[in-house]
Amino acid sequence: MAFIKNMLDKMKPTFSEGGKLSAFGSLFDAAETFFYVPSETAKVRGAQIHDAIDSKRSIFFVVIALIPAILFGMWNIGYQHSLAVGCTEECCLLNQFLYGLAVMLPKIVVSYAVGLGIEVAIAQWKKEEVHEGFFVTGMLIPLIVPVNCPLWIIAIATAFAVIFAKEVFGGTGMNIFNPALVTRAFLFFAYPAMMSGDKVWVNAEYMDCINGTVDGYSQATPLGQLAAGEPVSYSAMDTIIGTIPGSIGETSFIAIMIGAVILIWAGIASWKIILSTFAGGALMAFLLRYDGAQNFEWWEQLTVGGFAFGAVFMATDPVTGCRVEAGKWIYGFLIGVMAIIIRVLNPGFPEGMMLAILLMNVFAPLIDYCFVQANINKRLKRAKVK
Amino acid sequence: MSLFSKENGAVFTGPLNLNNPVAVQVLGICSALAVTSQLKPAIVMGLSVTVITAFSNVIISLLRKTIPNRIRIIVQLVVVAALVTIVSNILKAYVYDVSVQLSVYVGLIITNCILMGRLEAFAMQNGPWESFLDGIGNGLGYAFVLVVVGLLRELLGFGSILGFQIIPDSAYMDNGGLYINNGMMTMPAMALILVACFIWVHRAVNKEENK
């Protein structure tokens, strides 16, 4: 490891102000802090605390928590493909995984390349350091799109979200909306044919690891079947394990819950938001179930579609979510309620999680404000009595 | 004062660039979002607003000394409404399809803040010729933004310009290509973002003058 340190130290003057490659200074800075924790902490004076651990390291836990969902998503791509082509002999677990890896990897590369490219360019332009928020966003984007989404569309949507949802507000930590969800919302409204329906969930391309190919293969997701008023052809066990078609990372309830445990254990995500989102969704699904608006078991609503993925990885975004502890209950609860309402009662949208979280992103500062004001008023009253 | 003096030139060119009603004063945004999904209605709308602004400016400028101050808004509205009715009927007579596409937005030119703003701020204090130039300048400044936004939205949202297909059919995904039109561009939300981009570029280019 000393070798890397020496190399970075030797390269540093070239990239600093006035050096030959100062135009790539922020890129160097990003690489340096990626390998080594910066030694910079808060000055002795002042009331703030600035830990040496930067957001890059705390945020990386989210990527670690995503790993189960990523791995399962890759395997599920291959599994759905092998179901589609109907092959039996070479469809071992490894080949299905390799197939999924080959389909998935370009999406991850495109999402990171576009997003980080824009972030580095803007950081260099404003002479700031590169913010690390995109490490998570770049991983989330490939996980919330259908497997057949073309790469150039992902690139455009990522660029749109990074510029218009993040950088115009001032970069990481300043955004109102979750950039990954803005990416998905842009895709959803700009290219609806690529984001919903029954043609986009199963990749049927030919690749070496699994033989066979099919044309025009269509397979609906459970939510697609619900929206079309058809009986759902997947068992509850399928939806919990995740062997169903869907956006790449969202299918497996179990893999997402492993991620949730990691996030809560590491103290990154708020368990209050996750719990209250599920509570809100469960309540609403329960009411609509016995009101007769839907004939899908209420608890199954929580395991299909993007509900669990959104609750664990999107709603808990510390930047766009509520920051007041008591407000987190309301914030999460309303996301859950809204997601199920949109899903069941609005025929135009088979899935409501994305819109529910974006909507509550707007209201999060208002909830914070109300709780802070209530607290201020309470204390003022207490002060007057004396 | 001569007809084409330097002051009159500034009255005309100001709203085209540094005092653009949409990009700088941020007026008339509502109609800019509503009519720009294609280029043709955007052009027609821009021209209609130009004509109405110019002539209502002239009429109000001629009447400015006789209008009682307390009812001036009503008088202005009557003049604008008369002109809007004329323009609306001309559109119905000669470009019926565009008139249908624009629907209520032609009538809503009455409420366009650019018009009322120019009448109040300029025509009430200046002579007819200056007011005419001011009206034409502001109308064209508005039309320019509409045309830019309409051009981008039609090109990216429908793949065509003025109804002519620009992006070849074979490039579309349905025909084995890769390309798909951006459906977001056909929605008013994207027009807002495009207008914002226009303002962004405009301010970046004119950084010095805006300070």
Interface residues (C-beta under 8 A of the other chain):
Chain A: P150 W152 I153 I156 F164 F186 F189 A190 Y191 P192 A193 M194
Chain B: M173 L178 I180 N182 G183 M184 M185 M187 A189 I193
